Each structure stands twice: as C-alpha cells, then as structure tokens.
Amino acid sequence: MPDEIHADVVVSRQYLLILAGLVALATINRPQLLRADDSAQTPNVVVIFVDDMGYGDIGPFGAEGYDTPNLDRLAAEGRRFTDFIVPSAVCSASRSALLTGCYHRRIGISGALGPTAEHGINSNEVTLAEICRSKGYATAVFGKWHLGHHPKFLPLQHGFDEYYGLPYSNDMWPYHPAFVNLPPDAAQRKRNYPNLPMIEGNRVVDAEVTGNDQRQLTTQYTEHAVDFIARNKERPFFLYVPHSMVHVPLFVSDKFAGKSERGLFGDVVMEIDWSVGQIVDEIRRQGLADNTLVIFTADNGPWLSYGDHAGTAGPLREGKGTEFEGGIREPTLMWWPGKIPADTTCDELASTIDVLPTVAALIGAELPDHPIDGHDIRPLMFGAAGAQSPHEAFWCYYAGGELQAVRDRRWKLHFPHQYRTLDGRPGGSGGTPTDYTQARIGLELFDLKNDIGESTDVAADHPDVVARLQAEAEKARRDLGDTLTGAEGSGIRPAGRLGPDDERLTW
C-alpha cells in the first residue's frame, strides 16, 4: 500500500473511532426519556386492569383489613399515581378509552354492554394491541373483555393473538341480584341474562359458567398470563389482564377464602394481589424485569350500593356511576426497574387514555391516523424534573351523553346534573345492594389540589376559572356533543354495529 493511501486510511480510521466514541458518549449521557424514542427498544408491556376497584382498596393507597404485599412491593419499586383518572365511571366506556386512547364519547361506546347488545368496538378504531402488533409484539388478553361479545367485536379481530375470558361482567347471568328472590328455574332469570359463557379465541368453551367456575376466574386468568410470558420470553409482548373481580358477585378460590378481616371483599383483593405477584415473579424469573413496563389500575370506582361487597373510595366523593372523583380516580401503580424511579409518587393529572400514546412512543410505533385524546406521559412516568400534566383540560366527564364536568390540573367544574348517591347511608350486605337516591348538583367549582373530596364549592371566589372551564366545555360540546344542550358534536365516530350477515355468538 502506498504511503499516502496508508496515511489516509489511518486518518479515516482515527476519525471513525473518534466519531463512534462521541456517539457512544452522547448515548450514555442522554436522558432515559430521550432514549425511549429509539424504535429499536422494545419493552414488554403489561396492563393489569381491575374491575370496580376503589381508590382506597390497595395497601399503597391506604387499604385496611387485609394485606397486599405484592402491590406494596410494586409501589416500593415503582411509582404511585395519585391523580390518575378514567374518562367514564362505567365498564365498557372505560375499557374502550384505555384500549383506543380516546374519550369513550368519541368512539361511540357508553355504559356497559350486555348480552343483548348488537354493537361494540368499531373495526376502524386502532387498539393498543394493534399498536404493539405493528412492531412485532405477541399480544394477549386474559379476563373480561366487555367491548362487544359477537365475533366481529372480540379481541382476535382487534389486534390480540390470544383471548381467554368472559365477554362482559360476571353479574350478567341468570343469578343477577335483580332476580335474587326468584326461584332457580324462573324463566325471567334468562329473559335478559342468559347463561354466562367462557370464550377462548372466538369460540365458546364453556356455555354455562357456574359459581364454582367463577371461584377460579382470578386463578385461571393468572395461569394464562404466566404461561404467555414464559412462551414469549424471546420476543416482545403486550399482555392485558382485565380481571373480572372485584365486580360483584364476588368469588374467591379456596387459597384465599376466609383470609381477611374485611370478609369476602378483602379475600378477593388479596387474591388479586397474589395474581400481581405471580405475574411479576414470572417476569423476574424469565430475566425480563429491566425491560418490562407494568401498569396496575382499574376501570372505575367502587359500586357503593353493595356495601360490604364493595370497596372504598377513601377520601373521594361518591363512587362508580358518577363523575365525582370517587367514580373516576383510580389507584394506579407503574413499575419498570431501572427506568421508573422507585418509591416515588406522581401527583399530576394523567389518564388511561394516555397509555396508548405513551406505549407507542416507547416502542417507536406510529399513532393512528384519526384523532385520539391521550398524551405521551413519559415525563411523568420517568419522573422528569418539573414534569407537568400534558392535559390543559380534561373534557370527558360524560354520562348518558351529557357533559357533566370538565377539569384541568387543579380545578374541576361540575355542570348542573343529577347523580346517584347513598347520601351517607350504608350499602347492602352479603351481595344484595341498597337502593340509591337521586341528588342534584348545580354549577360548582372544586379545588382538587386542596379539596380532593369535592366538598366545598368555590365558584363564587374564582369567576375567572369558572369562565375558562366553561369555555373548555363549549369546545367539548362542539367536538363531542352534549345531549343536554342538543349539541351533536363533529368529532364523534360510530361504534361498530352487528349487520344482518355478521356471525352471531351463540351459547
């Protein structure tokens, strides 16, 4: 090799070595938040979604009468979110928001879909499972689906590779509390609630789930989840575990029956805690802890009318089925060792609608082409200095198509509406509920940073805040409508509908 060519090669090699060193140094010193944008990074994602769990129902949020050691550990090694809300305090609407990153009102899902429903999630919506699958993830859901029970609405048609669970709530069966006084063979029992089916994939594998079967639900969902992790340890995965419990009727396996001071409800929460421990232990056993995000939260607050079979909203007002904080603020934990700061708390506003865009950013996936309402909350999740909620306003306090409240990071404005309440009375016992009464709230403003229980109306003291949030409400009405004012909403997309030629699930 001629000397001049040799010199050029040496210089080039030195230059490349220096450049490589600078790149490596920049990567080492770059904050974790920025590294999360790297599309080559493929963290596993696990979402554990409990049904009807109150803000005060787990140890890290003040539960009493039973222990939750696995959730306590998750909090000690992860991050508590104390202002984490769902857009709706009812089952199907809440689940649709989690999986699409949208206000439930935007995608046409409200209330709780039952066995007679002929609508469900639209095939045009992009779910969190589809976001993950676009990056080569294995995907599975084990538990309660509740976004439509006919085949076109089931999980395998919406991004999931595997499904095992109930298609809707576990009380939607002939033994619903409304029929508790009827004889066992009464025809009315099955008029609105047929037998409860268990579905695997797109197929009914048990056409009549019994009480004994329900005692095994938490265990079966957990076993499926653990097996899925073990089978997919060599590839990235998204695992969604929407437990049927602690929704009534309550059932628990023999492992935890009679174990708590709180009775059956405490036993059931202890088994949920056990399930979390089994899932996290399997993640550790497979050497995946440093590359797995676990999110634990719930779909809505406690069903207070069930009394000793319901949880507690702790310091929050009201519960499930209302747009007060007790209905929509959930005990939430996030865990990712080495990424999420251990034993920390985030008091900033965040929501289940933020999960999809945050995961998409983490794995380098494209967001849907249509509008979504969630935001990337990685700064909150990773504890970035000075991080604030990306929600300048949160609109979607809709019930029955009526906009009932809007809020920002601090203030919450309720519009005049009726709501259900026990009005200080105790709930029922033994699985039989107490009737609610109807109350009415006027135009009232609450300072959630200083009055988490929404007890003191401060509207008269802050007319500027009231005016600003009223303006946000008008934006919401133009986009998402309002049945009270007659606004139709230009941004609403239709739910999926069952057509005459679509396959129907029979059991």
C-alpha positions in Angstrom: 0.0 0.0 0.0 1.5 3.4 -1.0 2.4 5.6 2.0 -0.1 8.4 1.1 -3.0 5.9 0.8 -2.0 4.2 4.1 -2.0 7.6 5.8 -5.4 8.4 4.5 -6.7 5.1 5.8 -5.2 5.7 9.3 -6.7 9.2 9.5 -10.1 7.8 8.4 -9.9 5.0 11.0 -9.0 7.5 13.7 -11.9 9.8 12.6 -14.3 6.9 12.7 -13.1 5.9 16.2 -13.5 9.4 17.5 -16.9 9.7 15.9 -18.0 6.4 17.4 -16.8 7.4 20.8 -18.7 10.7 20.6 -21.9 8.9 19.6 -21.4 6.4 22.5 -20.8 9.2 25.0 -23.9 11.0 23.8 -25.9 7.9 24.2 -24.7 7.2 27.7 -25.3 10.8 28.8 -28.7 11.2 27.0 -31.6 11.2 29.5 -33.6 8.0 29.6 -36.7 9.9 28.4 -35.0 10.5 25.0 -33.6 7.0 24.7 -37.2 5.8 25.0 -37.8 7.2 21.5 -35.4 4.6 20.0 -37.6 2.4 17.8 -35.1 -0.5 18.4 -36.1 -0.6 22.0 -39.0 -3.0 22.5 -40.0 -3.1 26.2 -42.7 -5.6 27.1 -45.9 -4.0 28.3 -48.3 -5.5 30.9 -51.6 -3.8 31.9 -53.5 -5.2 34.8 -57.0 -3.7 34.9 -59.2 -4.4 37.9 -63.0 -4.1 37.8 -64.8 -1.7 40.2 -61.7 -1.1 42.5 -61.9 1.9 44.7 -59.2 4.5 45.3 -58.6 3.1 48.9 -58.7 -0.6 48.1 -54.9 -1.5 48.0 -52.2 -1.1 50.5 -50.3 1.7 48.8 -53.5 3.8 48.9 -54.5 3.1 52.5 -56.4 -0.2 52.4 -57.3 -1.7 55.8 -58.4 -5.1 56.9 -56.2 -7.1 54.5 -52.7 -7.2 53.2 -51.5 -6.5 49.6 -47.8 -7.3 49.8 -47.2 -7.7 46.1 -48.8 -4.3 45.3 -46.9 -2.8 48.2 -43.7 -4.1 46.6 -44.7 -2.8 43.2 -45.2 0.7 44.7 -41.9 0.5 46.6 -40.1 -0.4 43.4 -42.2 1.8 41.2 -44.3 4.9 41.1 -47.7 5.8 42.6 -50.1 8.0 40.5 -52.5 9.8 42.8 -54.4 11.7 40.2 -54.9 9.0 37.6 -58.4 9.1 36.1 -60.6 7.2 33.7 -62.9 9.1 31.3 -66.0 7.1 32.4 -67.2 5.5 35.6 -68.8 2.6 33.8 -67.3 -0.7 32.4 -67.4 -0.7 28.6 -66.9 3.0 28.2 -63.8 2.9 30.4 -62.3 -0.1 28.6 -62.8 1.4 25.2 -60.9 4.5 26.3 -58.0 2.5 27.7 -57.6 0.5 24.5 -58.0 3.3 22.0 -56.5 6.4 23.7 -59.8 8.2 23.0 -62.6 9.6 25.1 -65.3 6.9 25.0 -67.7 9.5 23.7 -65.6 10.0 20.6 -65.8 6.3 19.6 -69.5 5.8 20.4 -69.1 3.4 23.4 -71.1 4.3 26.6 -72.4 2.4 29.6 -71.9 -1.3 30.0 -72.7 -3.6 27.0 -74.9 -6.6 27.9 -75.8 -9.9 26.3 -78.5 -8.3 24.1 -76.1 -5.6 22.7 -75.6 -5.6 19.0 -72.8 -3.1 18.9 -69.2 -3.0 20.1 -65.8 -1.6 19.2 -65.6 -0.4 15.6 -63.1 -2.2 13.4 -61.8 1.2 12.2 -60.5 2.0 15.7 -56.9 1.2 16.4 -56.3 -0.6 19.7 -53.3 -0.7 21.9 -52.8 -4.3 20.8 -52.7 -3.3 17.2 -50.2 -0.6 18.0 -48.0 -3.2 19.6 -48.5 -5.8 16.9 -47.3 -3.3 14.3 -43.9 -3.6 16.0 -43.9 -7.4 16.0 -45.3 -7.9 19.5 -47.1 -11.0 20.7 -50.4 -9.9 22.2 -52.9 -11.5 24.6 -55.9 -10.6 26.8 -57.0 -12.8 29.7 -60.0 -11.6 31.5 -63.2 -9.5 31.0 -63.4 -8.0 27.5 -66.8 -6.1 27.5 -66.4 -4.3 24.1 -68.9 -6.5 22.3 -69.4 -10.3 22.5 -70.2 -11.2 18.9 -67.2 -12.4 16.8 -66.6 -9.2 14.9 -66.1 -7.4 18.2 -64.0 -9.9 20.0 -60.2 -9.4 20.8 -58.8 -11.6 18.0 -60.4 -9.2 15.5 -58.8 -6.2 17.3 -55.1 -6.9 17.5 -54.9 -9.7 20.0 -53.3 -13.1 19.2 -54.9 -14.8 22.2 -58.0 -14.4 24.4 -59.5 -16.3 27.3 -62.2 -14.8 29.5 -65.7 -13.6 30.0 -67.2 -11.4 27.3 -68.9 -9.0 29.8 -69.4 -8.5 33.5 -69.8 -11.5 35.7 -73.1 -10.4 37.1 -74.7 -10.6 33.6 -76.1 -14.1 34.2 -79.3 -15.6 35.4 -78.3 -15.1 39.1 -78.1 -11.3 38.8 -79.0 -9.7 42.1 -82.2 -8.3 40.5 -83.5 -11.8 40.4 -82.3 -13.0 43.8 -85.8 -13.6 45.1 -87.0 -15.6 42.1 -87.0 -19.4 42.1 -83.9 -21.0 40.4 -85.9 -22.2 37.4 -87.8 -19.0 36.8 -88.0 -18.1 33.1 -87.5 -14.4 33.9 -83.9 -15.2 35.0 -82.8 -15.9 31.4 -85.0 -13.3 29.7 -82.4 -10.6 29.9 -79.4 -12.6 31.2 -78.7 -15.9 29.5 -76.1 -18.3 30.8 -72.7 -16.7 31.2 -70.2 -18.0 28.6 -66.4 -18.5 28.8 -64.7 -17.7 25.5 -61.3 -18.8 24.2 -60.3 -17.2 21.0 -63.5 -16.8 19.0 -65.1 -19.9 20.4 -67.3 -20.6 23.5 -65.5 -23.2 25.5 -68.0 -23.3 28.4 -71.6 -22.3 27.7 -72.7 -22.1 31.3 -70.2 -20.6 33.8 -71.3 -21.6 37.3 -70.5 -20.1 40.7 -67.8 -22.8 41.2 -66.3 -21.7 37.9 -66.3 -18.1 39.0 -64.2 -19.0 42.1 -61.4 -20.0 39.7 -61.5 -16.9 37.4 -58.7 -15.0 39.0 -56.5 -18.1 39.2 -57.3 -19.1 35.5 -56.5 -15.6 34.2 -53.3 -15.6 36.1 -52.2 -19.0 34.9 -52.8 -18.0 31.3 -50.9 -14.8 31.9 -47.9 -16.5 33.4 -47.8 -19.1 30.6 -48.0 -16.4 28.0 -45.0 -14.6 29.5 -43.0 -17.9 29.6 -43.9 -18.7 26.0 -42.9 -15.3 24.7 -39.8 -14.5 26.7 -37.7 -14.4 23.5 -39.9 -11.7 21.8 -41.6 -8.5 22.9 -45.1 -8.9 24.2 -48.2 -6.9 25.3 -50.2 -8.6 28.0 -53.6 -7.2 29.1 -55.2 -8.8 32.2 -58.6 -7.2 32.9 -59.8 -9.1 36.0 -63.5 -9.9 36.5 -63.1 -9.1 40.2 -63.8 -7.1 42.3 -67.0 -6.7 40.4 -70.0 -8.3 42.2 -70.9 -11.1 42.5 -67.6 -11.8 44.5 -65.9 -15.1 44.2 -62.6 -16.3 45.5 -60.7 -19.5 45.4 -60.0 -21.7 48.4 -56.5 -20.3 48.5 -57.8 -17.0 50.0 -61.3 -17.8 51.3 -61.7 -16.5 54.8 -58.2 -15.0 54.9 -59.0 -11.3 55.6 -60.5 -9.3 58.4 -62.6 -7.5 55.7 -64.6 -10.6 54.8 -65.2 -11.8 51.2 -64.2 -8.5 49.6 -60.8 -8.5 51.4 -60.3 -12.1 50.4 -60.9 -11.2 46.7 -58.5 -8.3 46.8 -55.9 -10.5 48.4 -56.2 -12.9 45.5 -55.9 -10.0 43.0 -52.7 -9.1 44.9 -51.5 -12.7 44.6 -52.1 -12.6 40.9 -50.0 -9.5 40.5 -47.2 -11.2 42.4 -47.4 -14.3 40.2 -47.2 -12.2 37.0 -44.3 -10.0 38.3 -42.5 -13.1 39.7 -42.6 -14.7 36.2 -41.3 -11.5 34.6 -38.3 -11.7 37.1 -37.9 -15.5 36.6 -37.5 -15.0 32.8 -35.0 -12.2 33.3 -37.3 -9.6 31.8 -37.7 -7.2 34.7 -35.4 -4.5 33.3 -37.3 -4.5 30.0 -40.9 -4.7 31.1 -43.4 -1.9 32.0 -46.2 -3.0 34.3 -49.2 -0.7 34.8 -51.8 -1.6 37.5 -55.0 0.4 37.5 -58.8 -0.1 37.4 -61.9 0.7 35.2 -63.9 2.8 37.7 -64.5 3.3 41.4 -66.4 1.1 43.9 -70.1 0.0 43.5 -71.0 1.5 46.8 -74.6 0.3 47.0 -73.2 -3.2 47.6 -71.8 -2.2 51.0 -69.6 -5.0 52.4 -69.2 -6.5 49.0 -67.8 -3.2 47.6 -64.6 -1.3 48.1 -64.0 2.2 49.3 -63.2 5.5 47.5 -61.2 6.6 50.5 -61.2 10.4 50.7 -63.0 10.8 47.4 -66.7 11.7 46.9 -69.2 9.1 45.7 -68.3 6.0 43.5 -69.0 4.1 40.4 -71.6 5.5 38.0 -70.8 9.1 39.0 -68.5 11.7 37.6 -67.2 12.7 41.1 -63.6 11.7 41.8 -64.8 8.5 43.7 -66.1 7.2 40.4 -63.2 8.1 38.1 -60.0 8.4 40.1 -58.1 5.1 40.3 -55.3 3.7 42.5 -52.5 3.4 39.9 -49.0 1.9 40.0 -46.3 1.8 37.3 -43.2 -0.4 37.6 -40.2 -0.7 35.3 -37.0 -1.3 37.3 -34.1 1.0 36.3 -36.4 3.2 34.3 -39.3 4.3 36.5 -37.9 5.8 39.8 -38.5 3.6 42.8 -40.7 4.5 45.7 -41.9 7.8 44.2 -45.2 9.5 43.7 -46.7 11.5 40.8 -49.5 13.9 41.8 -50.0 15.2 38.3 -53.2 14.6 36.3 -52.9 11.6 33.9 -55.4 9.1 32.5 -55.9 5.7 31.0 -56.3 7.4 27.6 -52.6 8.3 27.9 -51.5 4.7 27.9 -51.7 4.1 24.2 -49.7 7.2 23.0 -47.2 6.6 25.7 -46.6 3.0 24.7 -46.5 3.9 21.1 -43.7 6.4 21.9 -41.8 3.9 23.9 -41.7 1.3 21.2 -41.4 3.6 18.2 -44.8 2.8 16.7 -47.0 5.2 14.6 -50.1 6.6 16.2 -53.5 6.2 14.4 -54.3 8.5 11.5 -57.6 9.6 13.2 -57.7 11.9 16.3 -57.0 10.5 19.7 -57.3 12.3 23.0 -54.5 10.8 25.1 -51.0 12.3 25.5 -47.5 10.9 25.9 -46.8 10.9 29.7 -43.3 9.5 29.7 -42.0 12.6 31.5 -44.5 11.9 34.4 -43.7 8.1 34.3 -40.0 8.6 34.4 -40.1 11.3 36.9 -38.5 14.0 34.8 -37.7 17.2 36.8 -40.5 19.7 36.6 -42.8 17.5 34.5 -46.4 18.6 34.4 -49.6 17.0 33.1 -50.0 17.4 29.3 -53.7 17.9 29.8 -54.6 21.6 29.7 -58.2 20.5 30.1 -59.9 17.1 30.5 -63.3 17.2 28.9 -64.8 13.8 29.1 -67.0 13.6 32.1 -69.8 12.3 30.1 -72.7 10.3 31.4 -75.6 9.3 29.1 -74.3 11.7 26.5 -74.4 14.6 28.9 -71.3 16.6 29.7 -71.3 16.8 33.5 -67.9 18.3 34.3 -64.5 19.5 32.9 -61.3 20.0 34.8 -57.6 21.0 34.4 -54.6 20.1 36.6 -56.2 21.8 39.6 -59.8 22.8 39.1 -62.9 20.8 38.4 -66.2 22.5 37.3 -69.4 20.5 37.6 -72.4 21.5 35.5 -75.9 21.1 36.9 -76.8 17.4 36.7 -78.4 14.6 38.7 -76.3 11.8 40.2 -76.9 8.7 42.3 -75.9 8.6 45.9 -76.4 6.7 49.2 -76.4 10.1 50.9 -74.5 8.8 53.9 -76.4 5.6 54.3 -74.6 2.2 54.4 -74.6 0.0 51.4 -76.1 -3.5 51.3 -74.7 -6.7 52.7 -74.0 -10.3 51.5 -74.2 -9.3 47.8 -77.6 -7.6 47.9 -77.4 -3.9 47.2 -79.1 -0.9 48.8 -81.1 1.4 46.5 -79.5 4.7 45.6 -81.4 8.0 45.8 -81.1 10.8 43.3 -79.4 14.1 44.2 -78.6 17.2 42.1 -75.5 19.4 41.9 -75.5 22.9 40.5 -72.7 24.8 38.7 -70.0 24.1 41.3 -66.2 24.5 41.2 -63.8 22.5 43.3 -60.1 23.0 44.0 -58.9 19.4 43.7 -55.4 20.2 44.9 -56.8 21.3 48.3 -60.2 19.6 48.3 -59.8 16.1 46.9 -63.2 15.2 48.3 -65.1 17.9 46.3 -66.7 19.2 49.4 -66.5 23.0 49.1 -67.9 24.9 46.2 -65.5 27.9 45.4 -67.1 29.1 42.2 -68.0 32.5 43.6 -64.4 33.0 44.6 -62.9 32.2 41.2 -65.2 33.5 38.4 -62.2 33.6 36.0 -61.6 29.9 36.5 -65.3 29.2 36.0 -65.3 31.2 32.8 -62.2 29.4 31.5 -63.6 26.0 32.2 -67.0 26.9 30.7 -65.1 27.9 27.5 -63.4 24.4 27.5 -66.9 22.9 27.9 -68.1 24.6 24.8 -65.1 23.2 22.9 -66.0 19.8 24.2 -69.7 20.2 23.1 -68.7 21.3 19.6 -66.4 18.2 19.3 -68.2 15.5 21.3 -71.7 16.8 21.6 -74.0 17.1 24.6 -77.5 15.6 24.8 -78.5 18.2 27.4 -77.8 21.2 25.1 -78.6 19.4 21.9 -75.1 19.8 20.5 -74.3 16.9 18.1 -70.5 17.0 18.1 -68.4 17.0 14.9 -65.7 14.6 16.2 -67.8 11.6 17.1 -67.1 8.3 15.4 -69.7 5.5 15.3 -69.4 2.3 17.3 -69.3 -1.0 15.4 -72.7 -2.4 14.6 -73.8 -6.0 14.0 -75.1 -6.4 10.4 -77.6 -8.9 9.1 -74.8 -11.0 7.6 -72.4 -10.9 10.6 -71.8 -14.0 12.6 -73.5 -14.1 16.0 -72.1 -15.8 19.0 -74.5 -18.4 20.4 -74.2 -20.5 23.5 
